[in-house]
């Protein structure tokens, strides 16, 4: 999904408004496995994924990567607390495939929020969607079985197994790779 199509699904910008807003985004092609933000750095950009898949992750006390979130086509991506508060990121942001991204800086997005009331509406809608998805993931991890968490993830990211290594998926779901493999095997036998 293109960034202009995505923006227009949320807010009815005029052609002139949309052209101005898009002029503040930088389009770039980023290679697979590129770290866009490192843990401890300030996340200076909000990204929109036009193509590809990415994730946020952190390192636990033993140095193991734990996937916090996946970002797919047609979604915004950032280390939210770091970007909006301009504080050190708790997470890494990494591309999992070759990606086409649009990026915008904090100062530019703030300027657009001030310039266009519709941008504030877009920000509110995007934030509400992100918060809802985070709450749903927390509920899944706290209250659902491993199989239910797997099914929740497939509803959210239907083609994820074709794009993401199983180790990343297992850590996102809070289970071992062995448990994930058993669930996938049982699902394929149904």
Backbone as a chain_set.jsonl record, in Angstrom:
{"seq": "XXXXXXXXXXXXXXXXXXXXXXXXXXXXXXXXXXXXXXXXXXXXXXXXXXXXXXXXXXXXXXXXXXXXXXXXXXXXXXXXXXXXXXXXXXXXXXXXXXXXXXXXXXXXXXXXXXXXXXXXXXXXXXXXXXXXXXXXXXXXXXXXXXXXXXXXXXXXXXXXXXXXXXXXXXXXXXXXXXXXXXXXXXXXXX", "coords": {"N": [[0.852, -1.178, 0.0], [0.579, 2.184, -0.838], [1.954, 5.168, 0.637], [0.431, 7.483, 0.307], [-2.118, 6.444, -0.335], [-2.626, 5.081, 2.057], [-2.697, 7.212, 3.952], [-4.917, 8.594, 2.999], [-6.932, 6.748, 3.507], [-7.396, 7.102, 6.149], [-7.784, 9.854, 6.668], [-9.441, 12.535, 5.032], [-7.559, 14.181, 3.172], [-6.932, 17.128, 1.22], [-5.86, 17.394, -2.214], [-3.732, 19.218, -2.396], [-2.932, 19.472, 0.296], [-2.099, 16.83, 0.79], [0.024, 16.549, -1.044], [1.825, 18.437, 0.023], [2.279, 17.339, 2.591], [3.414, 14.832, 1.924], [5.753, 15.711, 0.767], [7.474, 16.065, 2.848], [8.306, 13.628, 3.648], [10.874, 11.215, 3.303], [11.786, 9.018, 0.809], [13.18, 5.782, 0.768], [15.201, 2.961, -0.087], [15.885, 0.118, 1.7], [18.148, -2.301, 2.788], [17.8, -5.817, 3.593], [17.978, -6.92, 6.99], [18.973, -4.57, 8.102], [19.795, -2.443, 10.703], [17.897, 0.066, 11.93], [17.519, 1.616, 14.162], [19.236, 1.561, 17.196], [19.259, -0.045, 20.403], [19.238, 2.167, 23.094], [19.89, 4.38, 21.579], [18.505, 7.491, 20.381], [15.447, 7.465, 18.755], [14.955, 8.988, 15.852], [13.214, 9.096, 13.743], [10.039, 8.513, 12.194], [8.733, 5.839, 10.489], [7.261, 4.635, 7.45], [6.169, 1.665, 6.076], [6.29, 0.715, 2.853], [6.926, -1.452, 1.311], [7.969, -4.724, 2.28], [9.139, -6.13, 5.452], [9.549, -5.638, 8.945], [10.95, -5.45, 12.287], [10.727, -4.817, 15.845], [12.927, -5.227, 18.553], [14.454, -6.397, 21.619], [17.336, -6.95, 23.728], [17.585, -9.51, 26.042], [18.591, -10.157, 29.508], [20.483, -12.174, 29.2], [21.428, -11.714, 26.721], [19.906, -12.589, 24.603], [17.873, -12.163, 21.716], [14.696, -10.695, 21.818], [11.736, -10.506, 20.238], [9.677, -7.759, 19.986], [7.698, -6.574, 18.376], [6.183, -6.854, 15.124], [6.318, -5.257, 11.955], [4.458, -4.629, 9.145], [3.64, -4.305, 5.618], [2.235, -1.196, 4.724], [2.117, 0.002, 7.214], [2.937, 2.156, 9.989], [6.09, 2.599, 11.61], [8.126, 2.778, 14.441], [10.206, 3.442, 17.304], [8.246, 4.035, 19.637], [8.105, 5.388, 22.252], [10.662, 6.475, 22.393], [10.804, 8.047, 20.044], [8.64, 9.941, 20.277], [9.072, 11.065, 22.812], [11.696, 11.67, 22.702], [13.765, 10.193, 23.937], [16.23, 7.737, 25.0], [16.054, 4.74, 23.087], [14.4, 1.723, 23.956], [14.49, -0.39, 22.364], [15.638, -2.156, 19.416], [15.257, -1.374, 15.969], [14.745, -3.193, 13.105], [15.117, -4.186, 9.717], [13.593, -6.947, 8.14], [13.42, -7.867, 5.652], [14.274, -6.782, 2.321], [13.335, -3.447, 2.073], [11.024, -0.837, 1.21], [10.882, 2.281, 2.408], [9.357, 5.14, 3.913], [10.417, 8.002, 5.52], [10.151, 10.306, 8.247], [11.109, 13.1, 10.162], [11.021, 13.904, 13.695], [10.777, 16.684, 14.201], [9.723, 17.539, 11.762], [7.255, 16.144, 11.627], [5.993, 17.228, 13.841], [5.764, 19.871, 12.982], [3.99, 19.502, 10.854], [1.754, 18.592, 12.285], [1.117, 20.961, 13.626], [0.531, 22.604, 11.467], [-1.562, 21.402, 10.006], [-4.694, 20.584, 11.071], [-5.921, 18.177, 10.399], [-3.811, 16.412, 10.338], [-3.266, 16.032, 13.013], [-5.526, 14.557, 13.657], [-4.994, 12.267, 12.138], [-2.687, 11.394, 13.492], [-3.827, 10.823, 15.987], [-5.626, 8.731, 15.295], [-3.82, 6.791, 14.297], [-2.26, 6.359, 16.58], [-4.187, 5.383, 18.351], [-4.858, 2.985, 17.063], [-2.387, 1.637, 17.257], [-2.071, 1.476, 20.071], [-4.287, -0.119, 20.734], [-3.583, -2.517, 19.451], [-1.282, -3.183, 20.898], [-2.349, -3.572, 23.476], [-4.003, -5.749, 22.892], [-2.025, -7.647, 22.259], [-0.686, -7.864, 24.719], [-2.776, -8.888, 26.289], [-3.112, -11.331, 24.968], [-0.658, -12.617, 25.523], [-0.78, -12.748, 28.3], [-3.199, -14.113, 28.91], [-3.847, -16.145, 27.108], [-3.527, -19.446, 25.659], [-0.615, -21.102, 24.283], [-1.234, -21.996, 21.675], [-3.497, -20.389, 21.105], [-2.263, -17.868, 21.13], [-0.613, -18.133, 18.9], [-2.545, -18.376, 16.87], [-3.757, -15.875, 17.131], [-1.598, -14.263, 16.295], [-1.378, -15.097, 13.616], [-3.775, -14.112, 12.629], [-3.268, -11.422, 12.773], [-0.905, -11.15, 11.262], [-0.994, -12.69, 8.566], [0.72, -13.938, 6.571], [3.148, -14.301, 7.784], [4.979, -16.389, 8.306], [6.257, -16.791, 5.925], [7.953, -14.706, 5.696], [9.488, -14.214, 7.955], [11.988, -15.413, 10.188], [11.581, -18.408, 12.135], [12.532, -18.333, 14.775], [12.346, -15.632, 15.507], [9.589, -15.337, 15.442], [8.783, -17.133, 17.451], [9.933, -15.904, 19.736], [8.491, -13.522, 19.761], [5.974, -14.501, 20.363], [6.404, -15.446, 22.874], [7.34, -18.051, 23.428], [9.069, -21.225, 23.111], [11.067, -22.298, 20.275], [10.614, -24.96, 19.764], [8.073, -25.445, 20.866], [6.569, -23.777, 19.205], [7.028, -25.057, 16.737], [5.707, -27.53, 17.197], [3.041, -26.618, 17.459], [2.608, -25.53, 14.912], [2.923, -27.842, 13.375], [0.786, -29.409, 14.299], [-1.33, -27.766, 13.463], [-1.074, -27.951, 10.69], [-1.835, -30.519, 10.251], [-4.5, -30.552, 10.565]], "CA": [[0.0, 0.0, 0.0], [1.361, 3.425, -0.896], [1.742, 6.049, 1.779], [-0.683, 8.398, 0.027], [-3.358, 5.676, -0.189], [-2.823, 4.83, 3.484], [-3.113, 8.452, 4.609], [-6.282, 8.929, 2.567], [-7.907, 5.848, 4.134], [-7.649, 7.58, 7.511], [-8.194, 11.259, 6.728], [-9.67, 13.063, 3.674], [-6.725, 15.326, 2.84], [-7.059, 17.656, -0.137], [-4.695, 17.079, -3.052], [-2.655, 20.137, -2.027], [-2.453, 19.08, 1.621], [-1.394, 15.559, 0.669], [1.294, 16.814, -1.718], [2.714, 19.105, 0.974], [2.633, 16.376, 3.637], [4.318, 13.833, 1.358], [7.05, 16.333, 0.451], [8.301, 16.024, 4.057], [8.757, 12.252, 3.827], [11.995, 10.806, 2.452], [11.657, 7.632, 0.364], [14.462, 5.102, 0.679], [15.238, 1.504, -0.166], [16.761, -0.347, 2.778], [18.475, -3.726, 2.657], [17.433, -6.788, 4.629], [18.796, -6.987, 8.211], [19.534, -3.255, 8.435], [19.327, -1.892, 11.98], [17.561, 1.48, 11.753], [17.682, 2.234, 15.482], [19.832, 0.644, 18.174], [18.864, 0.147, 21.792], [20.034, 3.21, 23.73], [19.914, 5.561, 20.72], [17.223, 8.174, 20.231], [14.798, 7.199, 17.475], [14.657, 10.302, 15.291], [12.321, 9.021, 12.583], [8.848, 7.689, 12.055], [8.837, 5.187, 9.189], [6.1, 3.98, 6.856], [6.626, 0.566, 5.225], [5.536, 0.52, 1.616], [7.217, -2.842, 0.959], [8.871, -5.405, 3.192], [8.743, -6.454, 6.824], [10.558, -5.234, 9.927], [10.577, -5.795, 13.664], [11.419, -4.195, 16.967], [13.337, -6.261, 19.499], [15.413, -5.992, 22.652], [18.192, -8.027, 24.209], [17.326, -9.79, 27.459], [19.787, -10.147, 30.356], [21.48, -13.133, 28.708], [21.833, -11.314, 25.372], [19.025, -13.192, 23.6], [16.95, -11.228, 21.075], [13.274, -10.924, 22.064], [10.966, -9.672, 19.322], [8.572, -7.053, 20.617], [6.625, -6.297, 17.424], [6.449, -6.913, 13.694], [5.735, -4.181, 11.161], [4.265, -5.081, 7.778], [3.314, -3.348, 4.563], [1.135, -0.282, 5.004], [2.092, 0.346, 8.641], [3.973, 3.016, 10.534], [7.029, 1.901, 12.476], [9.071, 3.594, 15.191], [10.3, 3.119, 18.721], [7.3, 5.106, 19.954], [8.467, 6.217, 23.398], [11.882, 7.194, 22.042], [10.506, 9.04, 19.018], [7.772, 11.027, 20.745], [9.641, 11.695, 24.008], [13.105, 11.928, 22.407], [14.542, 9.512, 24.969], [16.893, 6.553, 24.444], [15.166, 3.635, 22.726], [14.535, 0.446, 24.649], [14.44, -1.409, 21.327], [16.239, -2.051, 18.094], [14.363, -1.508, 14.813], [15.514, -3.906, 12.094], [14.394, -4.706, 8.56], [13.694, -8.398, 7.989], [13.457, -8.057, 4.206], [14.52, -5.525, 1.632], [12.153, -2.618, 2.328], [10.874, 0.541, 0.743], [10.416, 3.033, 3.568], [9.254, 6.596, 3.918], [10.755, 8.448, 6.869], [9.919, 11.71, 8.575], [11.706, 13.414, 11.461], [10.131, 14.393, 14.771], [10.497, 18.113, 14.003], [8.848, 17.696, 10.6], [5.901, 15.684, 11.949], [5.421, 18.232, 14.739], [5.401, 21.013, 12.147], [2.769, 19.145, 10.117], [0.665, 18.589, 13.263], [0.751, 22.358, 13.856], [0.045, 23.208, 10.226], [-2.799, 20.77, 9.535], [-5.483, 19.882, 12.096], [-6.189, 16.809, 9.948], [-2.656, 15.583, 10.708], [-3.464, 15.631, 14.413], [-6.505, 13.474, 13.618], [-4.263, 11.103, 11.66], [-1.856, 10.951, 14.603], [-4.702, 10.218, 17.002], [-6.121, 7.451, 14.792], [-2.696, 5.856, 14.235], [-1.889, 6.042, 17.964], [-5.25, 4.534, 18.899], [-4.694, 1.65, 16.48], [-1.192, 1.04, 17.842], [-2.358, 1.163, 21.467], [-5.213, -1.254, 20.744], [-2.833, -3.725, 19.1], [-0.397, -3.503, 22.019], [-3.194, -4.135, 24.535], [-4.398, -7.09, 22.445], [-0.879, -8.551, 22.39], [-0.49, -8.117, 26.15], [-3.835, -9.804, 26.719], [-2.818, -12.651, 24.412], [0.461, -13.217, 26.256], [-1.163, -13.01, 29.694], [-4.398, -14.909, 29.146], [-4.118, -17.159, 26.103], [-2.616, -20.579, 25.528], [0.362, -20.946, 23.202], [-1.958, -22.154, 20.406], [-4.32, -19.187, 20.892], [-1.349, -16.774, 20.766], [-0.204, -18.382, 17.521], [-3.686, -18.039, 16.007], [-3.865, -14.409, 17.192], [-0.551, -13.71, 15.449], [-1.727, -15.353, 12.211], [-4.844, -13.181, 12.259], [-2.633, -10.109, 12.635], [0.127, -11.231, 10.218], [-1.314, -13.985, 7.946], [1.808, -14.532, 5.783], [4.391, -14.032, 8.506], [5.919, -17.511, 8.227], [6.988, -16.688, 4.663], [8.794, -13.515, 5.727], [10.19, -14.031, 9.222], [12.525, -16.644, 10.776], [10.755, -18.959, 13.214], [13.048, -17.889, 16.076], [11.752, -14.314, 15.789], [8.156, -15.553, 15.713], [8.681, -17.77, 18.775], [10.203, -14.922, 20.799], [7.344, -12.597, 19.759], [4.851, -15.18, 21.012], [6.766, -15.83, 24.237], [7.435, -19.512, 23.525], [10.277, -21.782, 22.496], [10.904, -22.716, 18.881], [10.072, -26.313, 19.775], [6.625, -25.316, 21.069], [6.03, -23.214, 17.963], [7.056, -26.113, 15.713], [4.622, -28.478, 17.499], [1.762, -25.969, 17.135], [2.516, -25.432, 13.445], [2.742, -29.204, 12.853], [-0.6, -29.808, 14.616], [-2.233, -26.99, 12.607], [-0.993, -28.425, 9.296], [-2.474, -31.835, 10.182], [-5.96, -30.384, 10.692]], "C": [[0.898, 1.241, 0.0], [1.039, 4.301, 0.315], [0.569, 6.996, 1.526], [-2.022, 7.678, 0.173], [-3.661, 5.416, 1.285], [-3.337, 6.075, 4.197], [-4.552, 8.798, 4.263], [-7.331, 7.971, 3.122], [-8.274, 6.323, 5.528], [-8.253, 8.975, 7.558], [-8.372, 11.788, 5.294], [-8.861, 14.337, 3.385], [-7.068, 15.823, 1.437], [-5.799, 17.274, -0.909], [-3.504, 17.939, -2.647], [-2.066, 19.777, -0.663], [-1.6, 17.816, 1.532], [-0.029, 15.748, 0.007], [2.296, 17.468, -0.764], [3.191, 18.124, 2.044], [3.66, 15.379, 3.103], [5.689, 14.409, 1.036], [8.002, 16.317, 1.654], [8.799, 14.613, 4.381], [9.884, 11.959, 2.844], [11.815, 9.327, 2.11], [13.046, 7.013, 0.263], [14.265, 3.598, 0.576], [16.284, 1.044, 0.837], [16.938, -1.854, 2.652], [17.976, -4.534, 3.844], [18.458, -6.752, 5.76], [19.493, -5.682, 8.563], [18.927, -2.794, 9.76], [19.141, -0.388, 11.785], [17.754, 2.267, 13.041], [18.278, 1.17, 16.392], [19.316, 0.971, 19.57], [19.801, 1.177, 22.409], [20.17, 4.476, 22.896], [18.545, 6.222, 20.717], [16.695, 7.891, 18.833], [14.321, 8.538, 16.905], [13.645, 10.289, 14.16], [11.117, 8.126, 12.83], [8.912, 7.14, 10.637], [7.472, 4.669, 8.755], [6.641, 2.91, 5.917], [5.719, 0.424, 4.011], [5.725, -0.905, 1.1], [8.143, -3.415, 2.018], [8.289, -5.638, 4.566], [9.896, -6.073, 7.739], [10.086, -5.654, 11.314], [11.264, -4.851, 14.632], [11.756, -5.335, 17.926], [14.26, -5.653, 20.547], [16.263, -7.2, 23.004], [17.887, -8.262, 25.687], [18.647, -9.854, 28.218], [20.873, -11.108, 29.88], [21.903, -12.837, 27.265], [20.995, -11.913, 24.261], [18.079, -12.122, 23.045], [15.509, -11.647, 21.343], [12.494, -9.954, 21.178], [9.776, -9.077, 20.045], [7.403, -6.905, 19.656], [7.11, -6.512, 16.01], [5.727, -5.76, 13.011], [5.657, -4.656, 9.718], [3.919, -3.938, 6.839], [2.119, -2.495, 4.979], [1.017, 0.119, 6.461], [3.207, 1.332, 8.971], [4.835, 2.202, 11.488], [7.927, 2.939, 13.149], [9.262, 2.951, 16.554], [9.528, 4.251, 19.391], [7.731, 5.988, 21.117], [9.702, 7.049, 23.087], [11.595, 8.323, 21.054], [9.724, 10.223, 19.595], [8.33, 11.753, 21.963], [11.099, 12.106, 23.82], [14.004, 11.441, 23.552], [15.225, 8.291, 24.348], [15.91, 5.399, 24.226], [15.453, 2.401, 23.57], [14.712, -0.69, 23.649], [15.35, -1.104, 20.144], [15.101, -2.07, 17.076], [15.207, -2.092, 13.697], [14.618, -4.347, 10.944], [14.631, -6.209, 8.476], [13.754, -8.802, 6.519], [13.949, -6.749, 3.598], [13.231, -4.718, 1.72], [12.198, -1.32, 1.531], [10.188, 1.278, 1.88], [10.259, 4.505, 3.22], [9.549, 7.018, 5.343], [10.482, 9.935, 7.015], [10.471, 11.956, 9.977], [10.657, 13.908, 12.446], [9.793, 15.859, 14.542], [9.566, 18.338, 12.814], [7.417, 17.246, 10.905], [5.227, 16.665, 12.896], [4.974, 19.468, 13.966], [4.113, 20.727, 11.382], [1.562, 19.067, 11.05], [0.176, 20.013, 13.525], [0.075, 22.975, 12.635], [-1.328, 22.687, 9.812], [-3.532, 20.071, 10.674], [-5.797, 18.432, 11.697], [-5.023, 15.875, 10.271], [-2.755, 15.145, 12.162], [-4.48, 14.495, 14.497], [-5.827, 12.185, 13.16], [-3.4, 10.529, 12.778], [-2.665, 10.258, 15.682], [-5.194, 8.848, 16.55], [-5.01, 6.4, 14.752], [-2.278, 5.422, 15.635], [-2.912, 5.119, 18.609], [-5.136, 3.117, 18.365], [-3.506, 0.928, 17.117], [-1.448, 0.626, 19.294], [-3.277, -0.055, 21.576], [-4.478, -2.555, 20.443], [-1.887, -4.144, 20.229], [-1.186, -4.132, 23.163], [-3.626, -5.551, 24.158], [-3.249, -8.082, 22.577], [-0.624, -8.878, 23.86], [-1.531, -9.084, 26.689], [-3.574, -11.216, 26.213], [-1.725, -13.342, 25.217], [0.049, -13.592, 27.681], [-2.248, -14.071, 29.843], [-4.635, -16.046, 28.164], [-3.093, -18.286, 26.148], [-1.65, -20.291, 24.376], [-0.323, -21.051, 21.837], [-2.805, -20.91, 20.102], [-3.451, -17.982, 20.513], [-0.895, -16.906, 19.322], [-1.33, -17.99, 16.559], [-3.938, -16.527, 15.987], [-2.84, -13.77, 16.256], [-0.874, -13.918, 13.968], [-2.858, -14.454, 11.739], [-4.263, -11.789, 12.005], [-1.665, -10.07, 11.451], [-0.027, -12.568, 9.475], [-0.149, -14.673, 7.229], [3.155, -14.47, 6.487], [5.423, -15.151, 8.358], [6.742, -17.482, 6.94], [8.016, -15.565, 4.686], [9.753, -13.44, 6.911], [10.738, -15.366, 9.724], [11.699, -17.097, 11.986], [11.237, -18.534, 14.594], [12.485, -16.536, 16.477], [10.278, -14.458, 16.158], [7.977, -16.14, 17.105], [8.914, -16.751, 19.887], [9.087, -13.895, 20.891], [6.168, -13.197, 20.529], [5.153, -15.62, 22.444], [6.811, -17.33, 24.431], [8.74, -19.969, 22.888], [9.991, -22.134, 21.036], [10.3, -24.111, 18.802], [8.55, -26.281, 19.948], [5.969, -24.784, 19.81], [5.986, -24.274, 16.87], [5.944, -27.137, 15.938], [3.272, -27.885, 17.118], [1.568, -25.91, 15.626], [2.264, -26.812, 12.835], [1.301, -29.659, 13.086], [-1.595, -29.041, 13.737], [-2.234, -27.505, 11.176], [-1.671, -29.789, 9.139], [-3.988, -31.757, 10.27], [-6.618, -30.352, 9.328]], "O": [[1.863, 1.318, 0.761], [-0.022, 4.175, 0.927], [-0.203, 7.279, 2.442], [-2.962, 8.233, 0.741], [-4.81, 5.516, 1.715], [-4.301, 6.004, 4.96], [-5.316, 9.24, 5.12], [-8.505, 8.333, 3.204], [-9.343, 5.988, 6.038], [-9.125, 9.254, 8.38], [-7.535, 11.513, 4.434], [-9.415, 15.436, 3.356], [-7.448, 15.037, 0.569], [-4.795, 16.879, -0.317], [-2.382, 17.439, -2.564], [-0.847, 19.778, -0.488], [-0.52, 17.739, 2.119], [0.962, 15.169, 0.452], [3.471, 17.1, -0.743], [4.379, 18.085, 2.364], [4.666, 15.112, 3.762], [6.681, 13.68, 1.031], [9.204, 16.531, 1.493], [9.616, 14.431, 5.283], [9.85, 12.4, 1.695], [11.705, 8.485, 3.001], [13.975, 7.631, -0.258], [13.291, 3.043, 1.085], [17.42, 1.517, 0.83], [15.972, -2.585, 2.434], [17.762, -4.011, 4.938], [19.653, -6.577, 5.523], [20.509, -5.696, 9.257], [17.706, -2.758, 9.918], [20.097, 0.338, 11.512], [18.11, 3.445, 13.011], [17.865, 0.011, 16.357], [18.982, 2.117, 19.873], [21.019, 1.075, 22.264], [20.523, 5.53, 23.423], [17.539, 5.579, 21.018], [17.41, 8.057, 17.845], [13.385, 9.141, 17.429], [13.255, 11.346, 13.664], [11.175, 7.138, 13.561], [9.124, 7.895, 9.688], [6.636, 4.311, 9.584], [7.474, 3.2, 5.058], [4.547, 0.065, 4.124], [4.809, -1.495, 0.527], [8.984, -2.714, 2.58], [7.111, -5.383, 4.817], [11.065, -6.171, 7.364], [8.972, -6.147, 11.488], [12.239, -4.18, 14.296], [10.983, -6.278, 18.09], [14.774, -4.546, 20.383], [15.95, -8.329, 22.626], [17.925, -7.329, 26.489], [19.708, -9.63, 27.635], [22.056, -10.879, 30.132], [22.644, -13.612, 26.659], [21.335, -11.763, 23.087], [17.556, -11.291, 23.787], [15.138, -12.8, 21.128], [12.58, -8.738, 21.346], [8.97, -9.792, 20.641], [6.249, -7.083, 20.048], [8.299, -6.373, 15.722], [4.653, -5.342, 13.444], [6.669, -5.042, 9.132], [3.91, -2.768, 7.223], [1.129, -2.998, 5.511], [-0.054, 0.531, 6.908], [4.262, 1.349, 8.337], [4.37, 1.238, 12.096], [8.423, 3.861, 12.501], [8.546, 2.014, 16.909], [10.092, 5.307, 19.678], [7.726, 7.213, 20.992], [9.776, 8.213, 23.481], [12.097, 9.435, 21.219], [10.116, 11.376, 19.414], [8.082, 12.947, 22.13], [11.671, 12.799, 24.66], [14.865, 12.164, 24.053], [14.828, 7.856, 23.267], [15.054, 5.123, 25.067], [16.607, 2.082, 23.857], [15.043, -1.813, 24.027], [15.763, 0.033, 19.915], [14.083, -2.723, 17.305], [16.266, -1.556, 13.371], [13.502, -4.82, 11.16], [15.742, -6.683, 8.713], [14.096, -9.937, 6.189], [14.029, -5.73, 4.284], [12.15, -5.25, 1.469], [13.265, -0.789, 1.225], [9.066, 0.95, 2.267], [10.944, 5.033, 2.345], [8.99, 6.453, 6.283], [10.567, 10.708, 6.061], [10.317, 11.122, 10.869], [9.548, 14.281, 12.063], [8.632, 16.245, 14.676], [8.714, 19.227, 12.852], [6.465, 17.902, 10.483], [4.028, 16.914, 12.779], [3.926, 20.045, 14.26], [3.247, 21.594, 11.27], [0.457, 19.437, 10.653], [-1.027, 20.252, 13.635], [-0.848, 23.778, 12.77], [-2.162, 23.449, 9.322], [-3.044, 19.067, 11.193], [-5.924, 17.563, 12.56], [-5.225, 14.675, 10.458], [-2.376, 14.026, 12.508], [-4.326, 13.578, 15.304], [-6.064, 11.124, 13.737], [-3.383, 9.317, 12.99], [-2.249, 9.235, 16.225], [-5.184, 7.9, 17.336], [-5.231, 5.249, 15.13], [-1.976, 4.249, 15.857], [-2.553, 4.186, 19.327], [-5.294, 2.154, 19.115], [-3.604, -0.246, 17.472], [-1.07, -0.475, 19.693], [-3.06, -0.923, 22.422], [-4.714, -3.573, 21.093], [-1.715, -5.336, 20.482], [-0.742, -5.116, 23.755], [-3.619, -6.45, 24.999], [-3.464, -9.23, 22.964], [-0.374, -10.032, 24.208], [-1.207, -9.992, 27.454], [-3.787, -12.188, 26.938], [-1.85, -14.52, 25.555], [0.472, -14.621, 28.207], [-2.224, -14.847, 30.798], [-5.549, -16.845, 28.371], [-1.962, -18.114, 26.602], [-1.848, -19.357, 23.6], [-0.018, -20.27, 20.936], [-2.824, -20.436, 18.966], [-3.846, -17.17, 19.677], [-0.803, -15.913, 18.601], [-1.08, -17.339, 15.545], [-4.29, -15.967, 14.949], [-3.167, -12.847, 15.51], [-0.666, -13.016, 13.156], [-2.897, -14.073, 10.569], [-4.724, -11.07, 11.118], [-1.61, -9.08, 10.723], [0.742, -13.495, 9.733], [-0.049, -15.899, 7.283], [4.197, -14.579, 5.84], [6.621, -14.878, 8.291], [7.813, -18.087, 6.877], [8.859, -15.478, 3.793], [10.725, -12.686, 6.875], [10.02, -16.365, 9.691], [11.19, -16.279, 12.752], [10.421, -18.386, 15.504], [12.179, -16.309, 17.648], [9.783, -13.79, 17.066], [7.112, -15.695, 17.859], [8.178, -16.732, 20.874], [8.763, -13.438, 21.987], [5.46, -12.496, 21.252], [4.268, -16.109, 23.147], [6.378, -17.84, 25.465], [9.423, -19.198, 22.215], [8.838, -22.253, 20.621], [9.552, -24.41, 17.87], [7.827, -27.002, 19.261], [4.926, -25.286, 19.391], [4.993, -24.371, 16.148], [5.303, -27.57, 14.981], [2.443, -28.571, 16.518], [0.485, -26.207, 15.122], [1.486, -26.942, 11.889], [0.668, -30.222, 12.193], [-2.6, -29.609, 13.311], [-3.272, -27.5, 10.515], [-2.04, -30.175, 8.03], [-4.682, -32.755, 10.077], [-7.838, -30.218, 9.234]]}, "num_chains": 1, "name": "protein.A"}
